[in-house]
Amino acid sequence: MTMTPVPNASELFPVFLKLRSAIDAAHEADPNRTPDGRTAELVYADRIEAWIARLVPDAPAQLLLAARCQHLERFLTPRSSYPEGRGGYLQWRKFLHTKQGERARELALAAGLPEPLAADIARWVSKTDLRKDSGSQALEDAAILVFLENEIGAFAAQHADYPREKFLDILRKTWRKLSPAAQPHARSLKLPPAIAELVHAALAEE
């Protein structure tokens, strides 16, 4: 994994804790709530971090912290602030990646993290060099696994007007974004029967 070595990790432990608290405090401002009343961004951060811990068993602290920044303050820039359609969606995603990376770096430096480690976090959160940088790819893998495990049912319901082939195409493209190491995890997910059938059909030729 492309990252800055942390020879004094034990000395930086208080800084890592301070940064984690700062990240979660930012998440707490999210007005969106899950059905059980929890802050949506905090729930998402927990899920992403848990997947990173599974995908990268020896994950460095800065990668786990980057995982918690995957949707950092996303609620401040809703999808509706950009035009409809794929072009608008891609513009929105690109802006978010840059903004979230910069914000993560800002919080890291404010917490006292050395600049090289803050730069690692910013690079991964902004998905810089995706596919080439294993940290950026690990975050991408975790985000896709969270989507498949926790969000795909709601996505399907929201887009019930999509023809079957369009939905299959989305699943195929999503699958191709996963690293080979993450694909077995995706295959092992327990999905609702209707969703599982679509995933199986989408991957039949993969």
BELJOHU-V13361 format. One record per pair of residues at least 24 apart in sequence whose C-alpha atoms are under 10 Angstrom apart, sorted by sequence separation. I is the first residue (numbers start at 1). J is the second residue. D is the distance in whole Angstrom. If there is no record, write none. Layout:
i j d
I J D
I J D
This chain:
i j d
44 68 8
45 69 7
72 96 9
98 122 9
101 125 5
102 126 8
175 199 9
43 68 10
44 69 10
45 70 7
71 96 8
72 97 10
74 99 9
97 122 9
98 123 9
100 125 7
101 126 5
42 68 8
44 70 8
45 71 7
70 96 10
71 97 9
73 99 9
74 100 8
97 123 10
99 125 9
100 126 7
101 127 8
148 174 9
41 68 9
42 69 10
44 71 8
45 72 9
70 97 8
72 99 9
73 100 7
97 124 9
98 125 8
99 126 8
100 127 10
101 128 9
147 174 10
171 198 8
172 199 8
175 202 9
176 203 10
41 69 9
44 72 10
72 100 6
97 125 7
98 126 5
171 199 7
175 203 8
41 70 9
42 71 9
71 100 7
72 101 9
96 125 10
97 126 4
98 127 8
145 174 10
171 200 10
172 201 9
173 202 9
41 71 7
42 72 9
70 100 7
71 101 10
73 103 9
96 126 8
97 127 7
98 128 9
144 174 7
145 175 10
168 198 7
171 201 9
172 202 6
176 206 9
40 71 10
41 72 7
69 100 7
70 101 9
72 103 8
73 104 10
95 126 9
97 128 9
144 175 8
167 198 8
168 199 7
171 202 6
172 203 7
175 206 9
41 73 8
69 101 8
72 104 8
94 126 8
167 199 9
168 200 9
170 202 9
171 203 8
172 204 10
41 74 8
93 126 10
94 127 9
141 174 10
144 177 8
145 178 9
165 198 10
168 201 7
169 202 7
172 205 9
41 75 8
66 100 10
69 103 9
70 104 9
141 175 10
144 178 7
164 198 8
168 202 5
169 203 10
172 206 8
40 75 10
66 101 9
69 104 6
143 178 10
167 202 9
168 203 9
68 104 9
69 105 10
141 177 8
142 178 9
140 177 8
141 178 5
145 182 8
149 186 8
165 202 9
66 104 8
140 178 7
141 179 7
144 182 9
145 183 9
148 186 7
153 191 9
156 194 10
65 104 9
66 105 10
140 179 9
141 180 10
148 187 10
152 191 9
153 192 8
156 195 8
137 177 9
138 178 9
141 181 9
142 182 8
145 185 8
146 186 10
149 189 7
152 192 10
27 68 9
137 178 8
138 179 8
141 182 6
145 186 6
148 189 8
149 190 8
150 191 9
153 194 9
20 62 10
23 65 8
27 69 9
30 72 10
66 108 10
137 179 7
140 182 10
141 183 9
144 186 9
145 187 10
148 190 9
149 191 7
153 195 7
19 62 10
23 66 10
26 69 10
30 73 7
32 75 8
65 108 9
138 181 10
148 191 8
149 192 10
152 195 8
17 61 10
20 64 9
24 68 8
27 71 9
29 73 8
30 74 8
31 75 8
138 182 8
141 185 10
145 189 9
16 61 7
20 65 7
23 68 7
24 69 9
27 72 7
28 73 9
30 75 6
31 76 10
134 179 9
137 182 10
141 186 9
16 62 8
19 65 8
20 66 10
23 69 7
26 72 7
27 73 6
29 75 9
30 76 8
62 108 9
131 177 9
26 73 7
27 74 9
29 76 10
130 177 10
131 178 9
148 195 9
13 61 9
16 64 10
17 65 9
20 68 8
24 72 9
27 75 9
131 179 8
148 196 10
12 61 10
16 65 8
20 69 9
23 72 8
23 73 9
9 60 9
62 113 10
148 199 10
9 61 8
66 118 9
69 121 9
69 122 9
72 125 9
6 60 8
63 117 10
66 120 8
67 121 9
70 124 9
71 125 9
1 56 10
5 60 9
6 61 9
62 117 7
66 121 5
69 124 10
70 125 6
4 60 10
6 62 9
61 117 10
62 118 8
65 121 7
66 122 8
69 125 7
70 126 9
3 60 9
62 119 10
63 120 8
64 121 9
66 123 9
67 124 9
68 125 9
69 126 10
70 127 10
1 59 9
4 62 9
62 120 7
63 121 7
66 124 7
67 125 7
1 60 10
3 62 9
62 121 6
66 125 6
3 63 9
61 121 10
62 122 10
65 125 10
66 126 10
63 124 8
62 124 10
63 125 9
67 135 10
66 135 9
67 136 10
70 139 8
66 136 9
69 139 10
70 140 9
64 135 10
67 138 9
68 139 10
63 135 7
67 139 6
70 142 10
71 143 10
62 135 10
63 136 9
66 139 8
67 140 10
70 143 8
60 135 10
63 138 9
64 139 9
67 142 8
59 135 9
63 139 8
67 143 9
56 134 10
56 135 9
59 138 10
23 103 10
23 104 8
26 107 10
22 104 10
56 138 8
52 135 10
55 138 7
23 107 7
55 139 10
19 104 9
22 107 7
23 108 9
22 108 9
52 138 7
55 141 8
20 107 9
51 138 9
52 139 7
55 142 8
19 107 7
20 108 9
22 110 9
51 139 9
52 140 10
54 142 9
18 107 10
19 108 6
22 111 8
52 141 8
53 142 10
18 108 9
19 109 9
21 111 9
48 138 10
49 139 9
51 141 8
52 142 6
19 110 8
20 111 9
48 139 8
51 142 5
52 143 9
16 108 9
18 110 9
19 111 5
48 140 10
50 142 9
51 143 8
15 108 9
18 111 6
19 112 8
48 141 9
49 142 8
15 109 10
17 111 9
18 112 9
19 113 8
48 142 6
49 143 10
51 145 8
15 110 10
16 111 8
18 113 9
47 142 8
48 143 6
51 146 8
15 111 6
16 112 9
47 143 9
48 144 9
50 146 10
14 111 9
15 112 6
16 113 8
48 145 8
14 112 9
15 113 6
45 143 10
47 145 9
48 146 7
14 113 10
15 114 10
44 143 9
47 146 7
48 147 10
12 112 9
13 113 10
47 147 10
12 113 8
12 114 9
44 146 8
47 149 10
44 147 10
47 150 9
44 150 10
6 114 10
6 116 10
4 115 10
5 116 9
6 117 8
4 116 6
5 117 8
3 116 9
4 117 6
3 117 8
4 118 10
4 119 9
3 119 9
4 120 7
3 120 6
2 120 8
3 121 9
3 123 10
3 124 10
2 124 10
55 181 8
55 182 7
54 182 10
2 132 9
3 133 9
55 185 9
1 132 10
2 133 6
3 134 9
51 182 10
54 185 9
1 133 7
2 134 7
3 135 8
1 134 5
2 135 7
1 135 6
2 136 9
51 185 10
1 136 9
1 137 10
1 138 10
